[in-house]
Amino acid sequence: MTQLFNRIRQARRGATLSQLELAGMVGVARSAVAQWERKDGARPTTENMAKIAMATSVSFEWLATGRGNRWLSGDTPGHETPAMMLNFYAQCGLEERLLVAFRSLPNPEQQPLVDFVEAITARA
């Protein structure tokens, strides 16, 4: 199994992007991409890995872990399916805590909680 820095490089090259182009798509400096592609370099945040996956049309699971299919559709990049929809994942620690707590509830107890949160947001 390849290491993360190699998977990031493979994804970028497979999408025929330069480090500068990928950096622009992710919203970071080119030096950040260079660091991610170094064996002993920094690791991207989960949010930035999701952006890398979307920009390069690779599977988020493959990019993050090396498991699963590399490309989202067949063996070639450039298709329309998003790698990951960020709106369906916790984007901060507070959201993550809420999601973990929600998932720990039995199914019948989840619906009233959702109804309550929707009622609160409707008033705001």
C-alpha positions in Angstrom: 0.0 0.0 0.0 1.4 3.4 -0.9 1.9 6.1 1.6 -0.2 9.3 1.7 2.4 11.5 0.1 2.7 9.2 -2.9 -1.1 9.0 -3.3 -1.4 12.7 -3.3 1.3 13.0 -6.0 -0.3 10.1 -8.0 -3.7 11.8 -7.8 -2.2 15.2 -8.9 -0.2 13.7 -11.7 -3.1 11.5 -12.8 -5.3 14.6 -13.1 -2.4 16.3 -15.0 -2.2 19.2 -12.6 0.9 21.1 -11.5 1.5 21.7 -7.8 0.5 25.3 -8.3 -2.8 24.3 -10.1 -3.7 21.9 -7.3 -2.9 24.5 -4.7 -5.2 27.0 -6.3 -8.0 24.5 -6.5 -7.6 23.5 -2.8 -7.0 27.1 -1.7 -3.5 26.8 -0.3 0.0 27.9 -1.3 2.0 25.8 -3.7 4.5 25.1 -0.9 1.7 23.3 1.0 1.2 20.9 -1.9 5.0 20.4 -2.0 5.0 19.6 1.7 2.2 17.1 1.3 4.1 15.3 -1.4 7.3 14.9 0.7 7.9 11.7 2.5 8.6 13.5 5.8 6.3 16.5 5.0 3.2 17.8 6.5 -0.2 16.0 6.1 -3.2 17.9 4.8 -6.3 18.3 6.9 -9.3 16.1 6.3 -11.0 19.1 4.6 -8.0 19.7 2.3 -7.8 15.9 1.5 -11.5 16.1 0.5 -10.7 19.1 -1.8 -7.7 17.2 -3.3 -9.9 14.2 -4.0 -12.5 16.4 -5.6 -9.9 18.3 -7.7 -8.2 15.2 -8.9 -11.4 13.0 -9.3 -10.1 10.3 -7.0 -11.9 8.4 -4.3 -11.6 10.1 -0.9 -11.2 6.6 0.7 -8.3 5.7 -1.6 -6.6 9.0 -1.1 -6.9 8.9 2.7 -6.2 5.2 3.3 -5.0 3.6 0.1 -8.0 1.2 0.1 -10.7 0.9 -2.5 -10.8 2.1 -6.1 -8.5 4.9 -7.0 -10.7 6.6 -9.6 -14.4 7.2 -9.0 -15.6 6.0 -12.3 -13.7 3.2 -14.1 -9.9 3.8 -14.6 -9.9 7.4 -15.8 -10.1 10.8 -14.2 -12.3 13.6 -15.4 -15.9 12.3 -14.7 -18.7 14.2 -13.1 -19.1 12.2 -9.8 -17.9 14.2 -6.7 -15.3 12.5 -4.6 -17.0 13.5 -1.4 -19.8 16.0 -0.6 -18.5 18.1 2.3 -22.0 19.1 3.4 -22.5 15.5 4.6 -19.5 15.4 6.9 -18.6 17.1 10.1 -16.7 20.3 9.3 -15.6 21.2 12.8 -15.1 19.6 16.2 -18.5 20.7 17.4 -20.3 19.2 14.4 -18.3 16.0 14.9 -19.4 15.7 18.5 -23.0 16.3 17.6 -22.8 13.6 14.8 -21.2 11.1 17.1 -23.8 11.7 19.8 -26.6 11.5 17.2 -25.3 8.2 15.8 -25.1 6.7 19.3 -28.9 7.2 19.8 -31.3 4.3 19.0 -33.1 4.9 15.7 -36.5 5.8 17.3 -34.8 8.5 19.4 -33.1 10.2 16.4 -36.3 11.5 14.8 -37.4 13.7 17.7 -34.0 15.2 17.9 -34.0 16.1 14.2 -37.5 17.6 14.5 -36.3 19.7 17.5 -33.2 21.0 15.6 -35.3 21.8 12.5 -37.8 23.7 14.6 -35.1 25.7 16.2 -33.5 26.6 12.9 -36.9 27.5 11.4 -37.3 30.2 14.1 -33.8 31.7 13.5 
